Amino acid sequence: MPRDPFGGTAVRVAMRTIRFPAVLALLLPAPALADTLPLTRGYYVEAGRPCRGAPNVALRDYQGDGIGSSKAGQCHARVLARIGQRYTLRQSCVQYGGPRQYRAAERLKIRVDSRTSYTDLRAGAQYRWCRTTNL
């Protein structure tokens, strides 16, 4: 094995150089961990309906990665485009209600009105956040 003419210093420096970026990558927050939309996580109910006793069809569930409903859950969304507060998303969800569950993809167009409300631009429906204690 060839000897290091610098007494191992070059090897130690090289190891530190390699190790530092690896440790830094582990410490920095990953973009995948960030919420897809600037909305408060939780349940949203169609505007004009009370939170308490709202029918399942009027509820949406946002847990930071996609917008679910009573017929679709475990949603994972990706932002395709953003113009101001309007977002175009491609979302993949597990579909419920049939003889077997399956994953399906859909495209959503959302306008974020505030941290606690949004509008589904395709359906024309507005949703507002509800505390889970109010459902």
N, C-alpha and C positions, 0 to 999 in steps of 0.2 A: 504494500500500500504506500503511495507516495506521501512524503512528509509535507506538511503545510509549512512553507518558509516563514510564515508570520506567527508561528506558535499557536495555531488554532483560532486566532483572532478573526480571520476572514470567515471561517466556518461559523463562529458564534454570531457575527454580524449578519451573515446570510440567513441564519435561523431566525434571528430577531426580525429581519426584514420580511420573511415569509409569515411568521407568526402574527405580527401586528395587524395586517389587513384581515386575517382570518378572525382574530378576536374582535376587531372593529365591526366586521360584518355581523357578528353575533349580537353585539350590543346595540346596534342601530335598529330602530323599528322598521320592519319590513312593510312595503307598500301593500302587500296582500292582507295585512292585519288591519288596515284602515277601513273605515266604513265606506261603502259604495256611494252613499248619498249623505249630504249634510242634514240628516234628520235625526231626531231623538229616537232611540230604540224603543220598541214597544208596539202596542196595538193602536190602530187607527180606525176610526169609524167614519162612515160617509157623513158629510156635512148635512145638518138638518135633522139628524137622528140623535137621540140621547145615547150616552155611553152605556148606561145600565139597561140591560135587556135588548141591546141591539141584535138583530138577526145575524146569523153567521154570514149570510150573503153580503152584508154591509161592512164586515170587518176585514181588515188587512193587517198583516203581521210583518213588521220590519225589525230584523235583528242585526242589521249592519251589513248584510251580504245579499239581500234580495227582498222582494215584497211578496209574501205568501198570502194565501186566502184559505177558506174552508175547503177548497177543492185542490189546492196546490201548496206544498210545503217543501222544506229543505232546499230553499231557493238559493242559487248562486248567480249573481249578476255581474256583468262587466260593462263599464261605460264605453260606448262606441263613439259618442260625440257629446260635447257640451257647448252650448251657446248661452251665456249668461246663466240664468237659473233653470234652463231647459236641458234635460238630459235624455239621450237616447240610449237605452240599455238593451243588451241581449241577456236574457235570463233563462236559466235551466232549472226546472222544478220537478219534484216528484208529484205526479198527478194521482189524486185519490178519487174514490167514488165508483170505480169499475170493478170488474171481477179480479183484476190484478193491478198493482201499482206499476207505473212506468215513468221514466223521466222524459220530459218534453221541453223544447226550447221555444221561447217567444220573444218578441221585440216589444219593449215598452217605451212610451214617450211620457216623461214626467216633468212637471214644472214644480220646483220647490218654492213654495210661497213663504215659508218661515221654517224655523227649526222644528215646529210642531204641526205643520200642515203642508199638504201637497195636492196637486191636481193631476189626475190621469188624463192626459190630453187626448188619448184615443177614445176613451169612454165618456169623456166630458164630466167625470165625477170628481168632486173635491172630498178630501179626507182630512180629518183632524185627529191629533193624538189624544188618547184617553189613558188615565192612570189605570193600572190593573185593578186597583181597589174599587174603581167606579164601574167595572164591567159586570 
